[in-house]
Amino acid sequence: MEKGYLLLETGDRFEGTLLGHNSSITGEVVFNTSMTGYQEILTDPSYAGQIMTFCYPLIGNYGINAIDDESNGLHMAGVVISDLCMTPSHYLSVKSFAENLERAGIPCLAGVDTRAVVKKIRQAGTMKGIITTTPDIYETWIAQATLAPSLVDKVSTAQMQHYKGNGPHVVLMDYGFKKSILTALLDEGCSVTVAPYTTTYAELVELKPDGIVFSNGPGDPTALKEWLPEIKKMTETFPSLGICLGHQLIALAYGAKTDKLHFGHRGGNHPVKELETGKVWMTSQNHSYVVTDEGINQETFVVSYRNVNDQSVEGLKHKKLPVVTVQFHPEAHPGPTDTYHIFKQFLHTIKQSGETSYATTY
Ligand SMILES: NC(=O)CC[C@H](N)C(=O)O
């Protein structure tokens, strides 16, 4: 273990102990306020390219288990934490947080005053940062540092994957899906085909889906603009559910705009109001970008959910087609499962749409 530093674009420097990897890495510095669920956060592909600052001060105390990974790897650029527990205690734990990062070659800066990092990001907004052992590289780093607008290509499946069930056939368009979305669909009895994000409308039709789920994923949704016409045709033909990046892509496909939030929503207790019922749901969130009100075509979509804290758009419902989208994560993991019924409603919509040809091909 050696001394390491988090340097921010603003010139701020935070010192800690570096574990896992000792060459310098650059990423977009974000923070998550969840008190538990660090394993699910580490393995959520939407964090690809980001440096995650955990707000909750004690990380690693219940170890890493064999069931809670949200994907096959760790995709974030680096991790910043306060108090790292090296001696986890839980009957399901198979390795420690530190071992997990070391195996994945992801740097972890521990012993950092994460409250100070979070305050800085809240004031100045999400920004680039570097985890390094040599803080004097700041000037050269800042002159060269760039971030990829999207890493969907790195986290989407290369091949179709098929999962058999007895219910409707749902295609999960994979922009970096969380395993819990797939699990929710399988638990509802669906046959699921996980499809690469490059799947065209024509290829999708060949799969004879009963419905489509557009997944979460990393980066700026506008980086995928070449796929928007395909996405629009898909949603015009099949019942569709968009989750997080999937929500943003569907909105963009219908001419809406996205903007970047000052410091994003990441955590397990984001209140969201369902406008039709007035109910407030507690949601799990992880996003930087947001669909703006101005670009939404009021004749086509209604805003179905709004964030209670900042009033931002949290969901859309097409006025004529069975297309619903949510900015938050109904699959939870980590965070509350309070909005899981969105999957059940989607299945209900599919069944009602009359397009069903269950247990057809897969
Ligand atoms: N979890 C997600 O799908 C994130 C969507 C998008 N990358 C954002 O940051 O807004």
The ligand as an ORCA input file, in Angstrom:
! r2SCAN-3c Opt
* xyz 0 1
  N     -27.775      4.131    -15.331
  C     -27.882      4.634    -16.531
  O     -28.453      4.044    -17.456
  C     -27.207      5.964    -16.776
  C     -27.640      6.645    -18.049
  C     -26.648      7.693    -18.520
  N     -25.368      7.115    -18.772
  C     -26.529      8.816    -17.511
  O     -25.541      8.917    -16.828
  O     -27.444      9.595    -17.388
*
